Each structure stands twice: as C-alpha cells, then as structure tokens.
Amino acid sequence: MSLKPGQKSPKSLIYKCSNCGNLQAMIKNEVVQHCEFCTDDNGKQTWLETDKKIVIISKDIKKMITETKTLSDKISDKITQFCGSIFFVYIHIIWFGIWLIYNIYAKNPFDPYPFGMLTLVVSLEAIILATFIMISQNQQGEITDLRSEADYQTDLKTEKKIAEILAILKTSYKPKKKK
C-alpha cells in the first residue's frame, strides 16, 4: 500500500519514500508529509509500507486520568475552574457592592455595620472553595506524578536503546591497521 502526502497513515509503521528511499516512522492516523530529502514537486511522491512495525510506548496521561474521574472529581474541577475566572471576581464585586450599599443606606438594614453576616458568609465561602481547590490540586499532583513516572520509563528505555545501538556500532567498526 502506498500513501500520498496529506493522507492519514492507517498503521504505525516505517514507510519508505518512493523516490529517494528515505525511511520515516509514522504513527496511526498521522497526516503524511512530503519527504524532507526529495525535491519531488510534481506530486508523484508516495510513501511505501515496509515490514517494520513501530510500537509507541507513550501514553496520554491526562486522557487516562480524565477517563477515571468520578462525578465528584468532575464537579470539583468545574467549581475550581469557575472560581479561577475573572467572571467570579466580577460577581463578587457586584454582590459585595450591593450588600454594602443596601446595608449602609437602608432604613432597616439586615446586616448593619460592621457587617458581621457578610463576614460570616465570605468566611464560609472561603472554607468551601479552599477545599475544592485543594481537591483539584491533589488531582493535578497525581497527573504530574504519573507524567514524571512515564518520563522516567521513557528515558530508561531510550538509554537502553542507545546502549544497544552503541554496542552494535562498536562491534561493526573495524579500525584500519597502520602500515
């Protein structure tokens, strides 16, 4: 099977340029690009399948975490996202402004100066919001830990492959004898 630039690769394989023989690894559903070594501008360049499969060990950690989140985790994330927005600030400015203006100028204020009820409501809101923020931070910490572990595993496998390649190169290299 051959692929033209712009198509998506159906498999994760090593593909070979039909013009120059350049090899390129492409993962499944990757959009095929033009060969970087060819100067084929007439649109006849294609990529030919080889028998060399590639295995991708990288994982989408964020996707894995998102799929395993409970309803309470999702609610906590939404609340934290909303509380971290400028709209949240505007709502509070308006709310506090109305509260203060009403209680300063009304004949029968429900929360007269020094606004003890407002202080209580704001303190309770702060406690509840802090809890949601801490829950979201814990989730982000888990994601960070998983990414760190995945990075470590990838680095370890890369070092192993580099050591294997160096060993192969050393065994195939034969220095010339001096005469």
C-alpha positions as CSV (number, residue, x, y, z in Angstrom):
1,M,0.0,0.0,0.0
2,S,1.3,3.5,-0.8
3,L,0.4,6.8,0.8
4,K,0.4,10.3,-0.7
5,P,1.2,13.4,1.3
6,G,-1.9,14.7,3.0
7,Q,-3.4,11.2,3.6
8,K,-3.5,9.6,7.1
9,S,-1.4,6.6,7.8
10,P,-3.5,3.5,8.5
11,K,-0.9,1.8,10.7
12,S,2.1,2.6,12.8
13,L,4.9,1.6,10.5
14,I,8.2,2.6,9.0
15,Y,7.4,4.0,5.5
16,K,9.9,4.3,2.6
17,C,9.9,7.2,0.1
18,S,9.2,6.0,-3.4
19,N,11.7,8.5,-4.9
20,C,14.8,8.5,-2.7
21,G,14.4,5.6,-0.3
22,N,14.3,7.8,2.9
23,L,12.7,5.9,5.8
24,Q,10.2,7.7,8.0
25,A,8.3,6.4,11.1
26,M,4.6,7.3,11.1
27,I,2.1,6.5,13.7
28,K,-1.5,5.5,13.0
29,N,-3.7,8.4,11.8
30,E,-0.7,10.7,11.4
31,V,-1.1,13.1,8.4
32,V,1.6,12.1,5.9
33,Q,4.1,14.8,5.0
34,H,6.3,15.3,1.9
35,C,9.7,13.7,2.1
36,E,12.3,16.1,3.6
37,F,15.1,14.8,1.3
38,C,13.3,14.7,-2.0
39,T,12.8,17.6,-4.3
40,D,9.8,16.0,-6.0
41,D,7.4,18.8,-6.6
42,N,5.4,17.1,-9.3
43,G,3.1,15.3,-6.8
44,K,4.2,11.8,-7.7
45,Q,6.0,11.2,-4.4
46,T,4.4,8.4,-2.3
47,W,5.4,6.5,0.9
48,L,5.6,2.7,0.6
49,E,4.9,0.4,3.5
50,T,7.8,-1.6,4.9
51,D,7.6,-4.7,7.1
52,K,9.0,-2.7,10.0
53,K,6.3,-2.0,12.6
54,I,6.8,0.5,15.3
55,V,5.5,0.3,18.9
56,I,4.6,3.6,20.6
57,I,5.0,3.4,24.4
58,S,3.9,6.9,25.2
59,K,0.6,7.3,26.9
60,D,-1.8,10.2,27.2
61,I,-1.7,10.5,30.9
62,K,-4.3,13.4,31.0
63,K,-6.7,11.3,29.0
64,M,-6.2,8.3,31.2
65,I,-6.9,10.4,34.3
66,T,-10.0,12.1,32.7
67,E,-11.5,8.7,31.9
68,T,-11.2,7.6,35.5
69,K,-12.5,10.7,37.2
70,T,-15.6,10.3,39.5
71,L,-18.6,12.6,39.4
72,S,-17.4,14.5,42.5
73,D,-13.9,15.0,40.9
74,K,-15.5,16.5,37.8
75,I,-17.8,18.8,39.9
76,S,-14.7,19.8,41.9
77,D,-12.8,20.7,38.7
78,K,-15.7,22.7,37.3
79,I,-16.1,24.7,40.6
80,T,-12.4,25.3,40.7
81,Q,-12.3,26.4,37.1
82,F,-15.2,28.8,37.7
83,C,-13.6,30.2,40.8
84,G,-10.4,30.9,39.0
85,S,-12.2,33.1,36.4
86,I,-12.5,36.9,36.2
87,F,-16.3,36.4,36.0
88,F,-16.2,35.1,39.5
89,V,-14.4,38.2,40.6
90,Y,-17.0,40.4,38.9
91,I,-19.8,38.6,40.6
92,H,-18.3,39.2,44.0
93,I,-17.6,42.8,43.3
94,I,-21.2,43.3,42.4
95,W,-22.5,41.2,45.2
96,F,-20.4,43.0,47.9
97,G,-21.2,46.4,46.4
98,I,-25.0,45.7,46.5
99,W,-24.7,44.3,50.0
100,L,-22.7,47.2,51.4
101,I,-24.8,49.9,49.6
102,Y,-28.1,48.4,50.8
103,N,-26.9,48.0,54.4
104,I,-25.4,51.4,54.6
105,Y,-28.3,53.4,53.2
106,A,-31.4,51.3,54.0
107,K,-33.7,52.3,56.9
108,N,-33.8,48.7,58.2
109,P,-30.5,47.0,57.2
110,F,-30.4,43.3,57.7
111,D,-26.6,43.4,58.3
112,P,-25.6,46.8,59.8
113,Y,-22.1,48.0,60.1
114,P,-19.6,46.1,60.9
115,F,-21.3,43.7,58.5
116,G,-20.9,40.5,60.7
117,M,-23.2,38.4,58.5
118,L,-21.2,39.3,55.3
119,T,-18.0,38.4,57.1
120,L,-19.5,35.0,58.1
121,V,-20.8,34.3,54.6
122,V,-17.5,35.2,53.0
123,S,-15.5,33.1,55.5
124,L,-17.7,30.0,54.9
125,E,-17.4,30.5,51.1
126,A,-13.6,30.7,51.5
127,I,-13.5,27.4,53.5
128,I,-15.6,25.6,51.0
129,L,-13.7,27.0,48.0
130,A,-10.4,26.2,49.6
131,T,-11.5,22.6,49.9
132,F,-12.4,22.3,46.2
133,I,-9.2,24.0,45.2
134,M,-7.2,21.5,47.3
135,I,-9.0,18.6,45.7
136,S,-8.2,19.8,42.2
137,Q,-4.6,20.4,43.2
138,N,-4.3,16.9,44.5
139,Q,-5.7,15.6,41.2
140,Q,-3.1,17.8,39.3
141,G,-0.4,16.4,41.6
142,E,-1.4,12.8,40.7
143,I,-1.2,13.7,37.0
144,T,2.2,15.2,37.5
145,D,3.4,12.1,39.3
146,L,2.1,9.9,36.5
147,R,3.8,12.0,33.9
148,S,7.0,12.0,35.8
149,E,6.9,8.2,36.0
150,A,6.2,7.9,32.3
151,D,9.1,10.3,31.5
152,Y,11.4,8.2,33.7
153,Q,10.3,4.9,31.9
154,T,10.7,6.5,28.5
155,D,14.2,7.8,29.5
156,L,15.2,4.4,30.8
157,K,14.1,2.7,27.5
158,T,15.8,5.3,25.4
159,E,19.1,4.9,27.3
160,K,18.8,1.1,26.8
161,K,18.2,1.5,23.1
162,I,21.2,3.9,22.8
163,A,23.4,1.4,24.6
164,E,22.3,-1.3,22.2
165,I,23.0,0.9,19.2
166,L,26.4,1.8,20.5
167,A,27.2,-1.9,21.1
168,I,26.2,-2.7,17.6
169,L,28.3,0.1,16.2
170,K,31.3,-0.9,18.3
171,T,31.2,-4.5,17.1
172,S,30.8,-3.5,13.4
173,Y,33.6,-0.9,13.5
174,K,37.0,-2.3,12.5
175,P,39.8,0.3,12.7
176,K,42.3,0.3,9.8
177,K,45.7,-1.1,10.7
178,K,48.7,1.2,10.3
179,K,51.4,0.1,8.0
